[in-house]
Amino acid sequence: MAKMIRKNYLMAPGPTPVPIDILLEGAKDTIHHRTPQFDRIFAEAVKGTKEVFRTENELFILASSGTGAMEMALTNIVNPGEKVIVCTVGKFGERWQEIAKAVGAEVALVSGEYGDFYTPEMVEKALKENPDAVAVFTTLSETSTGTVMDIEGISKVVKAAGKLIAVDGISGLVAEPCETDKWGLDIVVTGSQKGFMLPPGLAFISVSKAAIEKAQNTKTTSFYFNLKKYLKDPLPWTPAVNLIYQQRLAVEMLLKEGMENIWARHAVMGKATREAIKAMGLELFSKRPGNVLTSVKVPEGVPGGKIVSIMRDEYGVTIAGGQGTMKGNIFRIAHLGYMSDYDVVIALTALEKVLRKLGRHVEYGIGAQVAMEIFEKEGV
């Protein structure tokens, strides 16, 4: 039996693949961060990142994961004892809730089951029932389920109520449209290892004038993530110097492609993956699937954990399993960041191979055929 060369394909929703040019950028000499040379690099990285965020608001680069930016959002605009509305239909909505409780905030929930979504009407109802809430915390793309929310519509009802809105855009930003200023979003957070095509280690947070005003009257419960310090000096602590080299190049590459083109690319990959999954006789999990990843119900009689482990360990294709209550019940195929039509096809064909190995009959090539027909129709 011939033994094939093993290649690895990263099709998980973070970390995502990193272009070679960006990897090499990180190999440059580390320079001191308190120099004019680094000031220029940092300023260019911030400027480009603001363009990706579609904002003129203040934007800060943090040496942390995206969760650090979420904590910064909460600790700077919410005093202990103040009420917030947290919207959650998955693990990362739950993270907003966990951080809010750690801050000492009172939490009113807009919640649903994993795979579900919340609507502007649901948020509006919560605002009427909780007029003393100071802010609403939402998620653009719930990474644990692949569900995308109507942030534009939700922001309208939040702004009409005169409240602040914060958005977890950690997996959604770049892949999904997110118009920070046009939609009136007060805080948007994300991480480097998703749509930005970077290694893990950076987080980004944009902060509106209204959010800054609230922060000036908030007793910040964090030392490291103290917004007042960042407003005085955007580099209050030693930054991740080489990652910021990479960030500057990454946003240059994104803006050269164009945000509208990037959103369209993700939309086509998302559509092709979803239709291919259905053609394979499998069922989508999310009730409002987005273009970051596709979550799929594990077929009856097939061990969900083995789908993920065999694809990774035997065939070199890394996808993600379910999180929280969905562990073993779903698997997730990402089409996020530095990915193309051929990456999608590789993931689909590997999935067919694994399902057949686990006793689920799937016609070879049916997923790839459907996906390629969609790519062809869309002019890819």
C-alpha positions as CSV (number, residue, x, y, z in Angstrom):
1,M,0.0,0.0,0.0
2,A,1.4,3.4,-1.0
3,K,2.0,5.8,1.8
4,M,1.1,9.4,1.0
5,I,2.9,12.6,2.0
6,R,1.1,14.2,4.9
7,K,0.1,17.8,4.6
8,N,-1.7,19.8,7.2
9,Y,-4.8,22.0,6.6
10,L,-6.1,24.3,9.3
11,M,-9.9,24.6,8.9
12,A,-10.7,25.6,12.5
13,P,-12.3,28.9,13.5
14,G,-9.1,30.1,15.2
15,P,-6.2,30.0,15.0
16,T,-6.6,30.2,11.2
17,P,-3.9,29.9,8.5
18,V,-1.3,32.6,8.3
19,P,0.1,33.7,5.0
20,I,3.9,33.1,4.5
21,D,4.6,36.8,4.0
22,I,3.0,37.6,7.4
23,L,4.9,34.8,9.1
24,L,8.2,36.1,7.7
25,E,7.3,39.7,8.7
26,G,7.4,38.4,12.3
27,A,10.9,37.1,11.9
28,K,12.4,40.6,11.5
29,D,14.6,42.1,14.2
30,T,12.8,43.2,17.3
31,I,13.3,46.9,17.9
32,H,12.6,48.9,21.0
33,H,9.0,50.1,21.3
34,R,9.9,53.6,22.6
35,T,11.5,54.7,19.4
36,P,10.4,56.9,16.4
37,Q,10.9,53.8,14.2
38,F,8.4,51.8,16.1
39,D,6.0,54.7,16.6
40,R,5.7,54.8,12.8
41,I,5.0,51.1,12.5
42,F,2.5,51.2,15.3
43,A,0.7,54.3,13.9
44,E,0.4,52.5,10.5
45,A,-1.0,49.4,12.1
46,V,-3.6,51.3,14.1
47,K,-4.6,53.4,11.0
48,G,-5.1,50.3,8.9
49,T,-6.9,48.4,11.6
50,K,-9.4,51.3,12.0
51,E,-10.1,51.0,8.3
52,V,-10.9,47.3,8.7
53,F,-13.1,48.2,11.6
54,R,-14.8,50.9,9.5
55,T,-14.3,53.4,12.3
56,E,-12.8,56.7,13.2
57,N,-13.2,55.9,16.9
58,E,-10.2,55.4,19.2
59,L,-8.7,52.0,18.6
60,F,-6.2,50.1,20.8
61,I,-4.0,47.1,20.2
62,L,-3.6,44.8,23.2
63,A,-1.1,42.1,23.9
64,S,-3.8,39.5,24.8
65,S,-6.4,37.2,23.3
66,G,-9.8,38.5,22.3
67,T,-11.1,37.7,25.8
68,G,-8.8,40.4,27.2
69,A,-10.5,43.0,25.0
70,M,-13.9,41.7,26.2
71,E,-12.7,42.2,29.8
72,M,-11.4,45.7,28.9
73,A,-14.9,46.5,27.5
74,L,-16.7,45.5,30.6
75,T,-14.3,46.7,33.3
76,N,-14.2,50.2,31.8
77,I,-17.8,51.0,31.2
78,V,-19.6,49.1,34.0
79,N,-19.3,49.8,37.7
80,P,-19.8,47.1,40.2
81,G,-23.6,46.9,40.9
82,E,-24.6,48.5,37.6
83,K,-27.0,46.5,35.4
84,V,-26.1,45.2,31.9
85,I,-28.0,43.3,29.3
86,V,-26.1,40.3,28.0
87,C,-27.3,38.5,24.8
88,T,-26.3,34.9,24.7
89,V,-27.1,31.8,22.5
90,G,-23.7,30.1,22.8
91,K,-20.4,29.7,24.7
92,F,-19.1,33.2,23.8
93,G,-22.3,35.0,24.7
94,E,-21.9,33.1,28.0
95,R,-18.4,34.6,28.2
96,W,-19.8,38.1,28.3
97,Q,-22.0,36.9,31.1
98,E,-19.1,35.4,33.1
99,I,-17.0,38.5,32.8
100,A,-19.9,40.7,33.8
101,K,-20.4,38.6,36.9
102,A,-16.7,38.8,37.7
103,V,-16.9,42.6,37.4
104,G,-19.8,42.6,39.9
105,A,-22.4,43.7,37.5
106,E,-26.1,42.8,37.7
107,V,-26.9,40.8,34.6
108,A,-30.2,40.7,32.6
109,L,-30.2,38.0,29.9
110,V,-31.5,37.8,26.4
111,S,-30.9,34.1,25.9
112,G,-31.7,31.1,23.8
113,E,-30.5,27.6,23.0
114,Y,-27.2,26.9,21.2
115,G,-27.8,27.3,17.5
116,D,-30.5,29.8,18.0
117,F,-30.3,33.6,17.5
118,Y,-31.6,36.7,19.2
119,T,-33.5,39.5,17.4
120,P,-33.7,43.3,17.7
121,E,-37.3,42.8,19.1
122,M,-36.0,40.5,21.9
123,V,-33.3,43.1,22.8
124,E,-35.9,45.9,22.6
125,K,-38.1,44.0,25.1
126,A,-35.2,43.5,27.4
127,L,-34.4,47.2,27.3
128,K,-38.0,48.1,28.2
129,E,-37.9,45.7,31.1
130,N,-34.5,46.9,32.3
131,P,-34.5,50.7,31.8
132,D,-31.6,51.0,34.4
133,A,-29.3,48.9,32.2
134,V,-26.2,50.9,31.2
135,A,-25.1,48.8,28.2
136,V,-26.0,45.8,26.0
137,F,-23.3,43.2,25.2
138,T,-23.7,41.2,22.0
139,T,-21.9,38.9,19.6
140,L,-21.6,39.3,15.9
141,S,-20.8,35.7,15.2
142,E,-21.3,33.1,17.9
143,T,-18.2,30.9,17.2
144,S,-19.5,27.9,19.1
145,T,-22.4,27.5,16.7
146,G,-21.6,29.5,13.6
147,T,-24.6,31.7,14.1
148,V,-24.5,35.4,13.0
149,M,-26.6,38.1,14.6
150,D,-28.4,41.1,13.2
151,I,-26.1,43.6,14.9
152,E,-27.2,46.5,12.7
153,G,-30.8,46.0,13.7
154,I,-30.0,45.4,17.4
155,S,-27.9,48.5,17.5
156,K,-30.8,50.6,16.3
157,V,-33.0,49.6,19.2
158,V,-30.1,50.0,21.7
159,K,-29.3,53.5,20.4
160,A,-33.0,54.4,20.5
161,A,-33.0,53.5,24.2
162,G,-29.9,55.7,24.7
163,K,-27.7,52.9,25.9
164,L,-24.2,51.7,25.0
165,I,-23.7,48.7,22.8
166,A,-20.6,46.4,22.8
167,V,-20.0,43.8,20.2
168,D,-17.8,40.7,20.3
169,G,-16.5,40.6,16.8
170,I,-13.7,38.1,17.6
171,S,-14.6,35.6,14.9
172,G,-17.1,37.7,12.9
173,L,-15.1,40.9,12.1
174,V,-13.6,40.7,8.6
175,A,-15.7,37.7,7.5
176,E,-19.0,39.4,8.1
177,P,-20.0,43.0,7.4
178,C,-19.5,45.1,10.5
179,E,-19.9,48.9,10.1
180,T,-18.7,50.2,13.4
181,D,-19.5,53.9,12.9
182,K,-22.4,53.6,10.5
183,W,-24.2,51.2,12.9
184,G,-23.3,53.3,16.0
185,L,-21.4,50.6,17.7
186,D,-19.7,51.9,20.9
187,I,-17.3,49.1,21.5
188,V,-16.1,46.4,19.1
189,V,-13.5,43.8,20.0
190,T,-11.7,41.1,18.1
191,G,-8.6,39.0,18.1
192,S,-5.7,38.5,15.7
193,Q,-6.0,34.8,15.1
194,K,-9.3,34.9,13.1
195,G,-10.1,37.0,10.0
196,F,-7.0,39.1,10.4
197,M,-4.8,36.1,9.3
198,L,-2.4,36.6,12.2
199,P,-0.9,34.3,14.8
200,P,-2.7,34.5,18.2
201,G,-1.5,37.1,20.7
202,L,-3.2,40.4,19.8
203,A,-6.6,41.8,20.5
204,F,-8.2,45.0,19.1
205,I,-10.8,47.2,20.7
206,S,-12.5,50.3,19.2
207,V,-14.2,52.7,21.7
208,S,-16.7,55.5,20.8
209,K,-16.8,58.9,22.4
210,A,-19.9,57.9,24.4
211,A,-18.1,54.9,25.7
212,I,-15.1,57.0,26.7
213,E,-17.3,59.4,28.5
214,K,-18.9,56.6,30.4
215,A,-15.4,55.2,31.2
216,Q,-14.3,58.5,32.7
217,N,-17.1,58.0,35.3
218,T,-16.4,54.3,35.9
219,K,-14.3,52.9,38.7
220,T,-12.2,50.7,36.6
221,T,-11.7,47.3,38.1
222,S,-8.6,46.4,36.0
223,F,-5.1,47.6,36.2
224,Y,-3.7,46.2,32.9
225,F,-6.9,46.9,30.8
226,N,-7.5,50.4,32.3
227,L,-8.8,52.5,29.4
228,K,-7.8,55.7,31.1
229,K,-4.1,54.6,30.8
230,Y,-4.5,53.8,27.1
231,L,-6.1,57.1,26.4
232,K,-3.0,58.8,27.9
233,D,-0.6,56.5,26.1
234,P,-1.7,53.9,23.6
235,L,1.3,51.8,24.6
236,P,1.1,51.8,28.4
237,W,2.8,48.4,28.6
238,T,5.4,46.6,26.5
239,P,3.6,45.7,23.2
240,A,4.0,42.5,21.2
241,V,6.4,44.2,18.9
242,N,6.9,41.6,16.2
243,L,3.1,40.8,16.1
244,I,2.5,44.4,15.4
245,Y,4.9,44.2,12.4
246,Q,2.7,41.4,11.2
247,Q,-0.5,43.4,12.0
248,R,0.6,46.3,9.9
249,L,1.2,43.9,6.9
250,A,-2.0,42.0,7.5
251,V,-4.2,45.1,7.3
252,E,-2.4,46.3,4.3
253,M,-3.2,43.0,2.6
254,L,-6.8,43.1,3.7
255,L,-7.4,46.6,2.5
256,K,-5.7,45.9,-0.8
257,E,-8.2,43.1,-1.3
258,G,-11.0,45.4,-0.2
259,M,-13.5,44.8,2.6
260,E,-16.4,44.4,0.3
261,N,-14.5,41.8,-1.7
262,I,-13.5,40.0,1.5
263,W,-17.1,39.8,2.7
264,A,-18.2,38.5,-0.7
265,R,-15.4,35.9,-0.7
266,H,-16.5,34.6,2.7
267,A,-20.1,34.6,1.7
268,V,-19.4,32.4,-1.3
269,M,-17.3,30.0,0.7
270,G,-20.0,29.8,3.4
271,K,-22.7,29.1,0.8
272,A,-20.7,26.5,-0.9
273,T,-19.9,24.7,2.4
274,R,-23.5,24.8,3.6
275,E,-24.9,23.5,0.3
276,A,-22.3,20.7,0.1
277,I,-23.1,19.6,3.6
278,K,-26.7,19.3,2.8
279,A,-25.9,17.4,-0.4
280,M,-24.0,14.9,1.7
281,G,-27.2,14.2,3.6
282,L,-26.1,16.0,6.8
283,E,-28.0,18.7,8.7
284,L,-26.9,22.2,9.5
285,F,-26.9,23.1,13.2
286,S,-27.3,26.9,13.2
287,K,-30.7,28.4,12.6
288,R,-29.0,31.6,11.2
289,P,-25.7,30.4,9.8
290,G,-23.0,32.9,8.9
291,N,-19.9,32.9,6.8
292,V,-17.3,32.4,9.5
293,L,-17.9,28.7,9.9
294,T,-20.4,26.0,9.2
295,S,-21.7,23.9,12.2
296,V,-23.0,20.5,11.4
297,K,-25.0,18.0,13.4
298,V,-23.2,14.7,14.0
299,P,-25.2,12.0,12.1
300,E,-26.9,9.5,14.3
301,G,-24.8,6.4,15.1
302,V,-21.5,8.3,14.3
303,P,-19.1,9.2,17.1
304,G,-18.7,13.0,16.9
305,G,-15.3,13.1,18.6
306,K,-13.9,10.6,16.1
307,I,-14.9,12.7,13.1
308,V,-12.7,15.5,14.4
309,S,-9.8,13.4,15.6
310,I,-9.6,11.2,12.5
311,M,-9.7,14.1,10.1
312,R,-6.9,15.8,12.1
313,D,-4.7,12.9,13.1
314,E,-5.0,10.6,10.0
315,Y,-5.8,13.0,7.2
316,G,-4.2,16.3,8.4
317,V,-7.4,18.4,8.2
318,T,-8.1,20.2,11.4
319,I,-11.7,21.2,12.0
320,A,-13.4,21.9,15.4
321,G,-15.8,19.9,17.5
322,G,-18.6,21.3,19.6
323,Q,-18.2,23.4,22.7
324,G,-20.1,23.4,25.9
325,T,-23.3,21.4,25.7
326,M,-22.7,20.7,22.1
327,K,-19.5,18.7,22.6
328,G,-19.7,15.5,20.6
329,N,-23.0,16.6,19.0
330,I,-21.7,19.0,16.3
331,F,-18.6,19.7,14.3
332,R,-17.5,22.9,12.8
333,I,-15.7,23.6,9.5
334,A,-14.3,27.1,9.2
335,H,-14.0,29.2,6.0
336,L,-12.4,32.1,7.7
337,G,-9.4,34.4,6.9
338,Y,-6.7,33.1,4.6
339,M,-8.8,30.4,3.0
340,S,-9.9,29.7,-0.5
341,D,-12.3,27.6,-2.5
342,Y,-9.8,24.7,-2.7
343,D,-9.4,24.7,1.1
344,V,-13.2,24.2,1.3
345,V,-13.0,21.3,-1.2
346,I,-10.2,19.6,0.7
347,A,-12.2,19.8,4.0
348,L,-15.3,18.4,2.3
349,T,-13.5,15.5,0.7
350,A,-11.7,14.6,3.9
351,L,-15.1,14.7,5.7
352,E,-16.5,12.2,3.1
353,K,-13.6,9.9,3.7
354,V,-14.0,10.0,7.4
355,L,-17.7,9.5,7.4
356,R,-17.3,6.4,5.2
357,K,-14.7,5.1,7.5
358,L,-17.1,5.5,10.4
359,G,-19.9,3.6,8.7
360,R,-21.9,6.5,7.2
361,H,-22.4,6.0,3.5
362,V,-21.6,9.2,1.5
363,E,-21.0,9.3,-2.2
364,Y,-17.5,10.3,-2.9
365,G,-17.2,13.7,-4.5
366,I,-20.8,14.8,-3.9
367,G,-19.8,17.6,-1.5
368,A,-16.9,18.8,-3.8
369,Q,-19.2,18.7,-6.8
370,V,-21.8,20.9,-5.3
371,A,-19.3,23.3,-3.9
372,M,-17.4,23.6,-7.2
373,E,-20.6,24.2,-9.0
374,I,-21.4,27.1,-6.7
375,F,-17.9,28.5,-7.0
376,E,-18.2,28.3,-10.8
377,K,-21.6,30.0,-10.8
378,E,-20.1,32.8,-8.6
379,G,-17.2,33.2,-11.0
380,V,-14.6,32.0,-8.6
